[in-house]
Structures are given as structure tokens and as C-alpha cells.
Amino acid sequence: MTSQGLVENQASIIVLDDESELRQMLQHYLQAHGFRVQAIADSARLDVLLARSPWDLLILDLMMTPEDGLSVCRRIRAEGHTLPVLMLTARGDPVDRITGLESGADDYLAKPFIPQELLARVRAILRRQRMLGGENPAAPKKVRFGEFELDLAQSLLTHLGTPVEVNTAEISLLVALATTLNRPVSRDNLIARARGRSYVALDRSVDVQVLRIRKIIEQNPSEPRWLRTVWGKGYLLSGEVIA
């Protein structure tokens, strides 16, 4: 199998479009090229899928109701979802393209398009993600919160320069929080990012781990300053990027 085929067989894609015929066509076409595809018609279903497990790409229609693509893209970015977004629209105006990219989309494709062009865009996005891997220059390498520093590359927590003993599950959770520093992340999204697809979203051990982390990094764990609960959204780690 070629390296490209290997990547595609591992890649999972969500297609969100309220136009049934196009949605089904994209699902069948991408599946025929080795991708795992879930085609959905509304953003409520998207929220369920994103909470259950991580995905490699979202193909998102701009012109939808009741929540349009721009709103969906802005919202999932604010919630801490980092999967790439390829936005589709019937409007080819450059202003629309800029607006889509500013909302958090990674690429933009105007309708009508030929399937081969969509496939080329999808492959390019996935190839870029593979090349970045864990070496995304925009991603933080080290973050600081209070007297603590977290080295994401080494999964190392230190207090005033001295390493702090933290178990594997807790350091994985801290790293997941730090990659979306100062933004709330849903608990189910944290589970998926910290532990992978195989874990059940209903696993509540993440809440216990949050309490343990607070006992380590907070002066007063009952009134946390750095690792806070944002009601209705999840958990948020406050701090600053230092490298």
C-alpha cells in the first residue's frame, strides 16, 4: 500500500451539508477513495460526533439552516476543536472566502466543483496535517500557569524548575488542556484527545483527574484559579505560552 493510501485509510471525515443529494454523493465518493466518512445534515449531530471521538477533517457547507457554516465553524473553534475544516459554498465571492477563513476554516471550495478537485483539497489538507504532526509551529511547546510550567513535548510538569510527579493519565489531560490554553474544552472532547478513540465518552474518571490536578497546581483547590470549570462548556486551563 502506498503512503498516501495508508493515510487515507486512517483518515476519518465528517461531511456536514443539508443538501441530501450532495451529502450522499460526497460520502460515497470519498469512501470509494479509502476514507471513513460520516455524512450528517445538521450541527446538532456534529456536536454528538465531536464529543464521542476525534476526527481528521470536517467538510462543512456554508449555506445551511438553522445554523450556518460560519457560525458552526466559529463555535467549534471556540469550544477547542482543532480538526481541519474545508468549507463549501455556492458563493464564490472573494469576500466570502476571506470571511470563511477568518471564521476558522482551513480551506474553501466554491460550488459547483468537480469531485476530483474536492479530493485534491482533502488530500492536501491531510498531507499538511501529517507533515505538521506534533511539530506545528503555531502550537505551544511550553506553557506557564502560576509557579508551574508544562513542557508539552516532554510531557513534563515542573514547579519552580523542579519536576513534579504526575501520573500518565493526568499529564495527558494537562497536555490536552494546554493545547487549547485559555479556551474551554468539553470533557468528552478531552477524553478523546487525551486517551484516543477507544474510550467511552461517558467515562467520568476525567473529573476525578481534574480534582487531582487541582490539588497539585492550585493553592486552594476548592476555588481554582488555573484549572477552572466553565459551566455548560467544560474545563479551561488558564496560563501563558512561553515557548
FENNORQUI-V257874 format. One record per pair of residues at least 24 apart in sequence whose C-alpha atoms are under 6 Angstrom apart, sorted by the first residue. I is the first residue (numbers start at 0). J is the second residue. Records with the same first field share a line. If there is no record, write none. Layout:
I->J, J
This chain:
7->33, 34
8->33, 34
10->34, 55
11->35, 36, 54, 55
12->36, 55, 56, 57
13->37, 38, 57
14->38, 58
15->39, 40, 59
16->40, 60
50->187, 188
51->200
52->191, 196
53->191
55->82
56->82, 83, 84
57->84
58->84, 85, 86
59->86, 87
60->86, 87, 88
61->87, 88
73->102
78->183, 184
79->179, 184
140->242
141->241, 242
142->239, 240, 241
143->238, 239
144->238
169->208
176->236
180->236
181->236, 237
182->235
183->233, 234, 235
184->233, 234
185->232, 233
186->233
